[in-house]
Amino acid sequence: MTTTKTFRWVKVGGLLTLIPIVLAAAPLAGYLAGEWLMLKFRFPRHTTIVCVIIGFAASVRETVKIIKAALRVVKESE
């Protein structure tokens, strides 16, 4: 295996390692934003739930982007 191929596979591994972090961080950020809105501006309780759902949707979107980027790197190595 050449050095270039090794670096490409390390890049793919790094990209795929980001997926669990993104899936955890975005809904957590949504929760914190919803709680802040609720406490600071006295928004209703369901604001937190809506923000968590938006965070989850954002994390799924970013996960798809990461997977596409990883597949692009794999196809370049062939």
PDB file of N, CA, C and O in Angstrom:
ATOM      1  N   MET A   1       0.852  -1.176   0.000  1.00  0.00           N
ATOM      2  CA  MET A   1       0.000   0.000   0.000  1.00  0.00           C
ATOM      3  C   MET A   1       0.900   1.242   0.000  1.00  0.00           C
ATOM      4  O   MET A   1       1.835   1.346   0.794  1.00  0.00           O
ATOM      5  N   THR A   2       0.608   2.151  -0.878  1.00  0.00           N
ATOM      6  CA  THR A   2       1.428   3.354  -0.972  1.00  0.00           C
ATOM      7  C   THR A   2       1.066   4.344   0.129  1.00  0.00           C
ATOM      8  O   THR A   2       0.038   4.227   0.796  1.00  0.00           O
ATOM      9  N   THR A   3       1.929   5.297   0.288  1.00  0.00           N
ATOM     10  CA  THR A   3       1.706   6.300   1.318  1.00  0.00           C
ATOM     11  C   THR A   3       0.455   7.124   1.028  1.00  0.00           C
ATOM     12  O   THR A   3      -0.289   7.461   1.949  1.00  0.00           O
ATOM     13  N   THR A   4       0.215   7.450  -0.232  1.00  0.00           N
ATOM     14  CA  THR A   4      -0.958   8.237  -0.607  1.00  0.00           C
ATOM     15  C   THR A   4      -2.239   7.486  -0.257  1.00  0.00           C
ATOM     16  O   THR A   4      -3.181   8.074   0.274  1.00  0.00           O
ATOM     17  N   LYS A   5      -2.274   6.194  -0.552  1.00  0.00           N
ATOM     18  CA  LYS A   5      -3.464   5.408  -0.220  1.00  0.00           C
ATOM     19  C   LYS A   5      -3.661   5.327   1.291  1.00  0.00           C
ATOM     20  O   LYS A   5      -4.791   5.364   1.779  1.00  0.00           O
ATOM     21  N   THR A   6      -2.572   5.220   2.019  1.00  0.00           N
ATOM     22  CA  THR A   6      -2.671   5.159   3.476  1.00  0.00           C
ATOM     23  C   THR A   6      -3.272   6.450   4.020  1.00  0.00           C
ATOM     24  O   THR A   6      -4.155   6.418   4.877  1.00  0.00           O
ATOM     25  N   PHE A   7      -2.789   7.587   3.516  1.00  0.00           N
ATOM     26  CA  PHE A   7      -3.322   8.864   3.973  1.00  0.00           C
ATOM     27  C   PHE A   7      -4.789   9.027   3.599  1.00  0.00           C
ATOM     28  O   PHE A   7      -5.557   9.621   4.355  1.00  0.00           O
ATOM     29  N   ARG A   8      -5.181   8.512   2.450  1.00  0.00           N
ATOM     30  CA  ARG A   8      -6.597   8.595   2.072  1.00  0.00           C
ATOM     31  C   ARG A   8      -7.461   7.789   3.028  1.00  0.00           C
ATOM     32  O   ARG A   8      -8.537   8.244   3.417  1.00  0.00           O
ATOM     33  N   TRP A   9      -7.012   6.606   3.411  1.00  0.00           N
ATOM     34  CA  TRP A   9      -7.798   5.790   4.328  1.00  0.00           C
ATOM     35  C   TRP A   9      -7.821   6.393   5.733  1.00  0.00           C
ATOM     36  O   TRP A   9      -8.805   6.249   6.459  1.00  0.00           O
ATOM     37  N   VAL A  10      -6.736   7.067   6.110  1.00  0.00           N
ATOM     38  CA  VAL A  10      -6.738   7.776   7.393  1.00  0.00           C
ATOM     39  C   VAL A  10      -7.745   8.924   7.339  1.00  0.00           C
ATOM     40  O   VAL A  10      -8.442   9.191   8.319  1.00  0.00           O
ATOM     41  N   LYS A  11      -7.819   9.602   6.194  1.00  0.00           N
ATOM     42  CA  LYS A  11      -8.790  10.690   6.028  1.00  0.00           C
ATOM     43  C   LYS A  11     -10.217  10.146   6.119  1.00  0.00           C
ATOM     44  O   LYS A  11     -11.068  10.755   6.766  1.00  0.00           O
ATOM     45  N   VAL A  12     -10.481   9.025   5.487  1.00  0.00           N
ATOM     46  CA  VAL A  12     -11.812   8.413   5.559  1.00  0.00           C
ATOM     47  C   VAL A  12     -12.137   8.025   7.001  1.00  0.00           C
ATOM     48  O   VAL A  12     -13.250   8.253   7.474  1.00  0.00           O
ATOM     49  N   GLY A  13     -11.169   7.442   7.693  1.00  0.00           N
ATOM     50  CA  GLY A  13     -11.386   7.080   9.094  1.00  0.00           C
ATOM     51  C   GLY A  13     -11.678   8.287   9.958  1.00  0.00           C
ATOM     52  O   GLY A  13     -12.534   8.235  10.841  1.00  0.00           O
ATOM     53  N   GLY A  14     -10.970   9.370   9.708  1.00  0.00           N
ATOM     54  CA  GLY A  14     -11.216  10.600  10.460  1.00  0.00           C
ATOM     55  C   GLY A  14     -12.585  11.175  10.189  1.00  0.00           C
ATOM     56  O   GLY A  14     -13.266  11.642  11.102  1.00  0.00           O
ATOM     57  N   LEU A  15     -12.989  11.141   8.926  1.00  0.00           N
ATOM     58  CA  LEU A  15     -14.324  11.644   8.579  1.00  0.00           C
ATOM     59  C   LEU A  15     -15.413  10.809   9.246  1.00  0.00           C
ATOM     60  O   LEU A  15     -16.374  11.353   9.791  1.00  0.00           O
ATOM     61  N   LEU A  16     -15.262   9.499   9.199  1.00  0.00           N
ATOM     62  CA  LEU A  16     -16.294   8.628   9.770  1.00  0.00           C
ATOM     63  C   LEU A  16     -16.309   8.684  11.296  1.00  0.00           C
ATOM     64  O   LEU A  16     -17.329   8.386  11.917  1.00  0.00           O
ATOM     65  N   THR A  17     -15.194   9.060  11.896  1.00  0.00           N
ATOM     66  CA  THR A  17     -15.149   9.216  13.345  1.00  0.00           C
ATOM     67  C   THR A  17     -15.956  10.434  13.794  1.00  0.00           C
ATOM     68  O   THR A  17     -16.416  10.483  14.935  1.00  0.00           O
ATOM     69  N   LEU A  18     -16.130  11.399  12.922  1.00  0.00           N
ATOM     70  CA  LEU A  18     -16.902  12.591  13.258  1.00  0.00           C
ATOM     71  C   LEU A  18     -18.396  12.326  13.407  1.00  0.00           C
ATOM     72  O   LEU A  18     -19.090  13.078  14.092  1.00  0.00           O
ATOM     73  N   ILE A  19     -18.897  11.278  12.781  1.00  0.00           N
ATOM     74  CA  ILE A  19     -20.346  11.034  12.752  1.00  0.00           C
ATOM     75  C   ILE A  19     -20.969  10.948  14.144  1.00  0.00           C
ATOM     76  O   ILE A  19     -21.959  11.637  14.391  1.00  0.00           O
ATOM     77  N   PRO A  20     -20.437  10.131  15.076  1.00  0.00           N
ATOM     78  CA  PRO A  20     -21.086  10.090  16.400  1.00  0.00           C
ATOM     79  C   PRO A  20     -21.016  11.416  17.143  1.00  0.00           C
ATOM     80  O   PRO A  20     -21.922  11.760  17.902  1.00  0.00           O
ATOM     81  N   ILE A  21     -19.937  12.158  16.921  1.00  0.00           N
ATOM     82  CA  ILE A  21     -19.805  13.452  17.586  1.00  0.00           C
ATOM     83  C   ILE A  21     -20.876  14.411  17.087  1.00  0.00           C
ATOM     84  O   ILE A  21     -21.508  15.114  17.876  1.00  0.00           O
ATOM     85  N   VAL A  22     -21.074  14.436  15.771  1.00  0.00           N
ATOM     86  CA  VAL A  22     -22.083  15.324  15.181  1.00  0.00           C
ATOM     87  C   VAL A  22     -23.483  14.910  15.630  1.00  0.00           C
ATOM     88  O   VAL A  22     -24.314  15.760  15.951  1.00  0.00           O
ATOM     89  N   LEU A  23     -23.738  13.602  15.651  1.00  0.00           N
ATOM     90  CA  LEU A  23     -25.061  13.115  16.048  1.00  0.00           C
ATOM     91  C   LEU A  23     -25.376  13.427  17.513  1.00  0.00           C
ATOM     92  O   LEU A  23     -26.546  13.526  17.881  1.00  0.00           O
ATOM     93  N   ALA A  24     -24.363  13.581  18.339  1.00  0.00           N
ATOM     94  CA  ALA A  24     -24.596  13.911  19.742  1.00  0.00           C
ATOM     95  C   ALA A  24     -24.608  15.420  19.985  1.00  0.00           C
ATOM     96  O   ALA A  24     -25.380  15.913  20.807  1.00  0.00           O
ATOM     97  N   ALA A  25     -23.761  16.144  19.276  1.00  0.00           N
ATOM     98  CA  ALA A  25     -23.583  17.570  19.575  1.00  0.00           C
ATOM     99  C   ALA A  25     -24.748  18.435  19.097  1.00  0.00           C
ATOM    100  O   ALA A  25     -25.150  19.357  19.806  1.00  0.00           O
ATOM    101  N   ALA A  26     -25.288  18.165  17.935  1.00  0.00           N
ATOM    102  CA  ALA A  26     -26.336  19.035  17.390  1.00  0.00           C
ATOM    103  C   ALA A  26     -27.629  18.994  18.223  1.00  0.00           C
ATOM    104  O   ALA A  26     -28.171  20.055  18.532  1.00  0.00           O
ATOM    105  N   PRO A  27     -28.142  17.816  18.598  1.00  0.00           N
ATOM    106  CA  PRO A  27     -29.330  17.836  19.466  1.00  0.00           C
ATOM    107  C   PRO A  27     -29.045  18.447  20.842  1.00  0.00           C
ATOM    108  O   PRO A  27     -29.917  19.084  21.432  1.00  0.00           O
ATOM    109  N   LEU A  28     -27.830  18.255  21.349  1.00  0.00           N
ATOM    110  CA  LEU A  28     -27.469  18.870  22.621  1.00  0.00           C
ATOM    111  C   LEU A  28     -27.462  20.393  22.501  1.00  0.00           C
ATOM    112  O   LEU A  28     -27.938  21.093  23.395  1.00  0.00           O
ATOM    113  N   ALA A  29     -26.927  20.896  21.403  1.00  0.00           N
ATOM    114  CA  ALA A  29     -26.950  22.345  21.175  1.00  0.00           C
ATOM    115  C   ALA A  29     -28.384  22.849  21.051  1.00  0.00           C
ATOM    116  O   ALA A  29     -28.714  23.926  21.548  1.00  0.00           O
ATOM    117  N   GLY A  30     -29.232  22.069  20.388  1.00  0.00           N
ATOM    118  CA  GLY A  30     -30.646  22.432  20.290  1.00  0.00           C
ATOM    119  C   GLY A  30     -31.317  22.463  21.646  1.00  0.00           C
ATOM    120  O   GLY A  30     -32.123  23.352  21.920  1.00  0.00           O
ATOM    121  N   TYR A  31     -30.997  21.512  22.489  1.00  0.00           N
ATOM    122  CA  TYR A  31     -31.560  21.488  23.841  1.00  0.00           C
ATOM    123  C   TYR A  31     -31.125  22.722  24.626  1.00  0.00           C
ATOM    124  O   TYR A  31     -31.940  23.384  25.268  1.00  0.00           O
ATOM    125  N   LEU A  32     -29.833  23.018  24.567  1.00  0.00           N
ATOM    126  CA  LEU A  32     -29.331  24.176  25.310  1.00  0.00           C
ATOM    127  C   LEU A  32     -29.928  25.483  24.788  1.00  0.00           C
ATOM    128  O   LEU A  32     -30.251  26.380  25.566  1.00  0.00           O
ATOM    129  N   ALA A  33     -30.072  25.582  23.465  1.00  0.00           N
ATOM    130  CA  ALA A  33     -30.681  26.784  22.891  1.00  0.00           C
ATOM    131  C   ALA A  33     -32.145  26.900  23.315  1.00  0.00           C
ATOM    132  O   ALA A  33     -32.609  27.992  23.643  1.00  0.00           O
ATOM    133  N   GLY A  34     -32.869  25.792  23.311  1.00  0.00           N
ATOM    134  CA  GLY A  34     -34.268  25.806  23.722  1.00  0.00           C
ATOM    135  C   GLY A  34     -34.438  26.171  25.185  1.00  0.00           C
ATOM    136  O   GLY A  34     -35.334  26.937  25.539  1.00  0.00           O
ATOM    137  N   GLU A  35     -33.576  25.623  26.036  1.00  0.00           N
ATOM    138  CA  GLU A  35     -33.644  25.963  27.455  1.00  0.00           C
ATOM    139  C   GLU A  35     -33.316  27.430  27.685  1.00  0.00           C
ATOM    140  O   GLU A  35     -33.942  28.092  28.513  1.00  0.00           O
ATOM    141  N   TRP A  36     -32.328  27.936  26.946  1.00  0.00           N
ATOM    142  CA  TRP A  36     -31.963  29.348  27.085  1.00  0.00           C
ATOM    143  C   TRP A  36     -33.114  30.249  26.654  1.00  0.00           C
ATOM    144  O   TRP A  36     -33.426  31.233  27.325  1.00  0.00           O
ATOM    145  N   LEU A  37     -33.749  29.908  25.524  1.00  0.00           N
ATOM    146  CA  LEU A  37     -34.902  30.698  25.069  1.00  0.00           C
ATOM    147  C   LEU A  37     -36.032  30.652  26.084  1.00  0.00           C
ATOM    148  O   LEU A  37     -36.710  31.651  26.326  1.00  0.00           O
ATOM    149  N   MET A  38     -36.224  29.482  26.672  1.00  0.00           N
ATOM    150  CA  MET A  38     -37.303  29.329  27.640  1.00  0.00           C
ATOM    151  C   MET A  38     -37.034  30.150  28.901  1.00  0.00           C
ATOM    152  O   MET A  38     -37.941  30.786  29.437  1.00  0.00           O
ATOM    153  N   LEU A  39     -35.805  30.134  29.367  1.00  0.00           N
ATOM    154  CA  LEU A  39     -35.493  30.857  30.598  1.00  0.00           C
ATOM    155  C   LEU A  39     -35.337  32.358  30.370  1.00  0.00           C
ATOM    156  O   LEU A  39     -35.808  33.159  31.178  1.00  0.00           O
ATOM    157  N   LYS A  40     -34.686  32.741  29.285  1.00  0.00           N
ATOM    158  CA  LYS A  40     -34.374  34.148  29.043  1.00  0.00           C
ATOM    159  C   LYS A  40     -35.606  34.927  28.575  1.00  0.00           C
ATOM    160  O   LYS A  40     -35.882  36.018  29.073  1.00  0.00           O
ATOM    161  N   PHE A  41     -36.342  34.363  27.619  1.00  0.00           N
ATOM    162  CA  PHE A  41     -37.457  35.088  27.010  1.00  0.00           C
ATOM    163  C   PHE A  41     -38.820  34.516  27.367  1.00  0.00           C
ATOM    164  O   PHE A  41     -39.840  34.952  26.833  1.00  0.00           O
ATOM    165  N   ARG A  42     -38.838  33.532  28.276  1.00  0.00           N
ATOM    166  CA  ARG A  42     -40.081  32.907  28.739  1.00  0.00           C
ATOM    167  C   ARG A  42     -40.911  32.305  27.602  1.00  0.00           C
ATOM    168  O   ARG A  42     -42.134  32.443  27.556  1.00  0.00           O
ATOM    169  N   PHE A  43     -40.201  31.629  26.682  1.00  0.00           N
ATOM    170  CA  PHE A  43     -40.889  30.900  25.625  1.00  0.00           C
ATOM    171  C   PHE A  43     -41.585  29.689  26.235  1.00  0.00           C
ATOM    172  O   PHE A  43     -41.220  29.259  27.330  1.00  0.00           O
ATOM    173  N   PRO A  44     -42.581  29.131  25.547  1.00  0.00           N
ATOM    174  CA  PRO A  44     -43.259  27.947  26.087  1.00  0.00           C
ATOM    175  C   PRO A  44     -42.333  26.729  26.121  1.00  0.00           C
ATOM    176  O   PRO A  44     -41.295  26.701  25.460  1.00  0.00           O
ATOM    177  N   ARG A  45     -42.728  25.736  26.899  1.00  0.00           N
ATOM    178  CA  ARG A  45     -41.896  24.540  27.125  1.00  0.00           C
ATOM    179  C   ARG A  45     -41.596  23.778  25.838  1.00  0.00           C
ATOM    180  O   ARG A  45     -40.518  23.201  25.697  1.00  0.00           O
ATOM    181  N   HIS A  46     -42.533  23.772  24.909  1.00  0.00           N
ATOM    182  CA  HIS A  46     -42.318  22.988  23.699  1.00  0.00           C
ATOM    183  C   HIS A  46     -41.246  23.593  22.788  1.00  0.00           C
ATOM    184  O   HIS A  46     -40.853  22.970  21.801  1.00  0.00           O
ATOM    185  N   THR A  47     -40.775  24.784  23.106  1.00  0.00           N
ATOM    186  CA  THR A  47     -39.691  25.394  22.339  1.00  0.00           C
ATOM    187  C   THR A  47     -38.443  24.531  22.414  1.00  0.00           C
ATOM    188  O   THR A  47     -37.731  24.382  21.420  1.00  0.00           O
ATOM    189  N   THR A  48     -38.170  23.964  23.576  1.00  0.00           N
ATOM    190  CA  THR A  48     -37.008  23.092  23.743  1.00  0.00           C
ATOM    191  C   THR A  48     -37.131  21.862  22.855  1.00  0.00           C
ATOM    192  O   THR A  48     -36.157  21.451  22.224  1.00  0.00           O
ATOM    193  N   ILE A  49     -38.307  21.280  22.804  1.00  0.00           N
ATOM    194  CA  ILE A  49     -38.516  20.087  21.974  1.00  0.00           C
ATOM    195  C   ILE A  49     -38.323  20.427  20.505  1.00  0.00           C
ATOM    196  O   ILE A  49     -37.707  19.654  19.770  1.00  0.00           O
ATOM    197  N   VAL A  50     -38.833  21.553  20.069  1.00  0.00           N
ATOM    198  CA  VAL A  50     -38.678  21.978  18.676  1.00  0.00           C
ATOM    199  C   VAL A  50     -37.203  22.201  18.355  1.00  0.00           C
ATOM    200  O   VAL A  50     -36.736  21.805  17.287  1.00  0.00           O
ATOM    201  N   CYS A  51     -36.475  22.825  19.259  1.00  0.00           N
ATOM    202  CA  CYS A  51     -35.049  23.073  19.021  1.00  0.00           C
ATOM    203  C   CYS A  51     -34.252  21.770  18.964  1.00  0.00           C
ATOM    204  O   CYS A  51     -33.322  21.651  18.166  1.00  0.00           O
ATOM    205  N   VAL A  52     -34.603  20.800  19.793  1.00  0.00           N
ATOM    206  CA  VAL A  52     -33.934  19.497  19.743  1.00  0.00           C
ATOM    207  C   VAL A  52     -34.218  18.807  18.416  1.00  0.00           C
ATOM    208  O   VAL A  52     -33.314  18.213  17.828  1.00  0.00           O
ATOM    209  N   ILE A  53     -35.445  18.872  17.936  1.00  0.00           N
ATOM    210  CA  ILE A  53     -35.789  18.264  16.647  1.00  0.00           C
ATOM    211  C   ILE A  53     -35.025  18.947  15.511  1.00  0.00           C
ATOM    212  O   ILE A  53     -34.536  18.278  14.601  1.00  0.00           O
ATOM    213  N   ILE A  54     -34.923  20.267  15.564  1.00  0.00           N
ATOM    214  CA  ILE A  54     -34.150  20.985  14.548  1.00  0.00           C
ATOM    215  C   ILE A  54     -32.678  20.579  14.617  1.00  0.00           C
ATOM    216  O   ILE A  54     -32.035  20.402  13.583  1.00  0.00           O
ATOM    217  N   GLY A  55     -32.144  20.430  15.830  1.00  0.00           N
ATOM    218  CA  GLY A  55     -30.762  19.986  16.000  1.00  0.00           C
ATOM    219  C   GLY A  55     -30.545  18.585  15.460  1.00  0.00           C
ATOM    220  O   GLY A  55     -29.518  18.304  14.843  1.00  0.00           O
ATOM    221  N   PHE A  56     -31.516  17.701  15.691  1.00  0.00           N
ATOM    222  CA  PHE A  56     -31.394  16.342  15.169  1.00  0.00           C
ATOM    223  C   PHE A  56     -31.428  16.343  13.646  1.00  0.00           C
ATOM    224  O   PHE A  56     -30.659  15.622  13.010  1.00  0.00           O
ATOM    225  N   ALA A  57     -32.308  17.141  13.056  1.00  0.00           N
ATOM    226  CA  ALA A  57     -32.365  17.231  11.591  1.00  0.00           C
ATOM    227  C   ALA A  57     -31.055  17.773  11.025  1.00  0.00           C
ATOM    228  O   ALA A  57     -30.578  17.304   9.992  1.00  0.00           O
ATOM    229  N   ALA A  58     -30.484  18.751  11.699  1.00  0.00           N
ATOM    230  CA  ALA A  58     -29.202  19.296  11.259  1.00  0.00           C
ATOM    231  C   ALA A  58     -28.099  18.256  11.362  1.00  0.00           C
ATOM    232  O   ALA A  58     -27.227  18.190  10.495  1.00  0.00           O
ATOM    233  N   SER A  59     -28.125  17.440  12.414  1.00  0.00           N
ATOM    234  CA  SER A  59     -27.092  16.419  12.562  1.00  0.00           C
ATOM    235  C   SER A  59     -27.220  15.333  11.500  1.00  0.00           C
ATOM    236  O   SER A  59     -26.212  14.815  11.019  1.00  0.00           O
ATOM    237  N   VAL A  60     -28.441  14.987  11.134  1.00  0.00           N
ATOM    238  CA  VAL A  60     -28.625  14.001  10.059  1.00  0.00           C
ATOM    239  C   VAL A  60     -28.125  14.569   8.735  1.00  0.00           C
ATOM    240  O   VAL A  60     -27.489  13.865   7.950  1.00  0.00           O
ATOM    241  N   ARG A  61     -28.412  15.828   8.496  1.00  0.00           N
ATOM    242  CA  ARG A  61     -27.951  16.480   7.261  1.00  0.00           C
ATOM    243  C   ARG A  61     -26.420  16.502   7.191  1.00  0.00           C
ATOM    244  O   ARG A  61     -25.841  16.213   6.144  1.00  0.00           O
ATOM    245  N   GLU A  62     -25.775  16.842   8.292  1.00  0.00           N
ATOM    246  CA  GLU A  62     -24.312  16.874   8.322  1.00  0.00           C
ATOM    247  C   GLU A  62     -23.729  15.466   8.199  1.00  0.00           C
ATOM    248  O   GLU A  62     -22.673  15.286   7.592  1.00  0.00           O
ATOM    249  N   THR A  63     -24.405  14.473   8.767  1.00  0.00           N
ATOM    250  CA  THR A  63     -23.940  13.097   8.644  1.00  0.00           C
ATOM    251  C   THR A  63     -23.961  12.652   7.191  1.00  0.00           C
ATOM    252  O   THR A  63     -23.033  11.984   6.736  1.00  0.00           O
ATOM    253  N   VAL A  64     -25.001  13.012   6.463  1.00  0.00           N
ATOM    254  CA  VAL A  64     -25.073  12.674   5.042  1.00  0.00           C
ATOM    255  C   VAL A  64     -23.932  13.348   4.281  1.00  0.00           C
ATOM    256  O   VAL A  64     -23.323  12.733   3.406  1.00  0.00           O
ATOM    257  N   LYS A  65     -23.643  14.604   4.608  1.00  0.00           N
ATOM    258  CA  LYS A  65     -22.532  15.302   3.958  1.00  0.00           C
ATOM    259  C   LYS A  65     -21.194  14.614   4.252  1.00  0.00           C
ATOM    260  O   LYS A  65     -20.350  14.492   3.363  1.00  0.00           O
ATOM    261  N   ILE A  66     -21.004  14.173   5.479  1.00  0.00           N
ATOM    262  CA  ILE A  66     -19.755  13.504   5.851  1.00  0.00           C
ATOM    263  C   ILE A  66     -19.617  12.188   5.104  1.00  0.00           C
ATOM    264  O   ILE A  66     -18.533  11.859   4.623  1.00  0.00           O
ATOM    265  N   ILE A  67     -20.699  11.434   5.002  1.00  0.00           N
ATOM    266  CA  ILE A  67     -20.650  10.155   4.293  1.00  0.00           C
ATOM    267  C   ILE A  67     -20.350  10.378   2.817  1.00  0.00           C
ATOM    268  O   ILE A  67     -19.564   9.636   2.229  1.00  0.00           O
ATOM    269  N   LYS A  68     -20.966  11.392   2.211  1.00  0.00           N
ATOM    270  CA  LYS A  68     -20.685  11.699   0.809  1.00  0.00           C
ATOM    271  C   LYS A  68     -19.232  12.089   0.614  1.00  0.00           C
ATOM    272  O   LYS A  68     -18.616  11.690  -0.374  1.00  0.00           O
ATOM    273  N   ALA A  69     -18.673  12.859   1.534  1.00  0.00           N
ATOM    274  CA  ALA A  69     -17.263  13.255   1.441  1.00  0.00           C
ATOM    275  C   ALA A  69     -16.356  12.040   1.571  1.00  0.00           C
ATOM    276  O   ALA A  69     -15.358  11.934   0.858  1.00  0.00           O
ATOM    277  N   ALA A  70     -16.690  11.123   2.473  1.00  0.00           N
ATOM    278  CA  ALA A  70     -15.886   9.913   2.645  1.00  0.00           C
ATOM    279  C   ALA A  70     -15.955   9.039   1.395  1.00  0.00           C
ATOM    280  O   ALA A  70     -14.945   8.475   0.973  1.00  0.00           O
ATOM    281  N   LEU A  71     -17.137   8.926   0.807  1.00  0.00           N
ATOM    282  CA  LEU A  71     -17.272   8.135  -0.425  1.00  0.00           C
ATOM    283  C   LEU A  71     -16.505   8.772  -1.578  1.00  0.00           C
ATOM    284  O   LEU A  71     -15.947   8.068  -2.420  1.00  0.00           O
ATOM    285  N   ARG A  72     -16.478  10.098  -1.618  1.00  0.00           N
ATOM    286  CA  ARG A  72     -15.734  10.801  -2.653  1.00  0.00           C
ATOM    287  C   ARG A  72     -14.234  10.513  -2.515  1.00  0.00           C
ATOM    288  O   ARG A  72     -13.545  10.322  -3.517  1.00  0.00           O
ATOM    289  N   VAL A  73     -13.737  10.481  -1.296  1.00  0.00           N
ATOM    290  CA  VAL A  73     -12.311  10.182  -1.067  1.00  0.00           C
ATOM    291  C   VAL A  73     -12.001   8.747  -1.469  1.00  0.00           C
ATOM    292  O   VAL A  73     -10.949   8.478  -2.049  1.00  0.00           O
ATOM    293  N   VAL A  74     -12.906   7.827  -1.167  1.00  0.00           N
ATOM    294  CA  VAL A  74     -12.690   6.412  -1.529  1.00  0.00           C
ATOM    295  C   VAL A  74     -12.673   6.251  -3.041  1.00  0.00           C
ATOM    296  O   VAL A  74     -11.844   5.517  -3.579  1.00  0.00           O
ATOM    297  N   LYS A  75     -13.592   6.940  -3.735  1.00  0.00           N
ATOM    298  CA  LYS A  75     -13.629   6.825  -5.194  1.00  0.00           C
ATOM    299  C   LYS A  75     -12.398   7.430  -5.846  1.00  0.00           C
ATOM    300  O   LYS A  75     -11.956   6.947  -6.889  1.00  0.00           O
ATOM    301  N   GLU A  76     -11.836   8.476  -5.254  1.00  0.00           N
ATOM    302  CA  GLU A  76     -10.617   9.070  -5.787  1.00  0.00           C
ATOM    303  C   GLU A  76      -9.425   8.137  -5.652  1.00  0.00           C
ATOM    304  O   GLU A  76      -8.493   8.203  -6.453  1.00  0.00           O
ATOM    305  N   SER A  77      -9.443   7.268  -4.646  1.00  0.00           N
ATOM    306  CA  SER A  77      -8.313   6.381  -4.409  1.00  0.00           C
ATOM    307  C   SER A  77      -8.316   5.174  -5.337  1.00  0.00           C
ATOM    308  O   SER A  77      -7.322   4.453  -5.417  1.00  0.00           O
ATOM    309  N   GLU A  78      -9.410   4.949  -6.031  1.00  0.00           N
ATOM    310  CA  GLU A  78      -9.463   3.788  -6.934  1.00  0.00           C
ATOM    311  C   GLU A  78      -8.849   4.083  -8.260  1.00  0.00           C
ATOM    312  O   GLU A  78      -8.814   3.213  -9.131  1.00  0.00           O
TER     313      GLU A  78
END
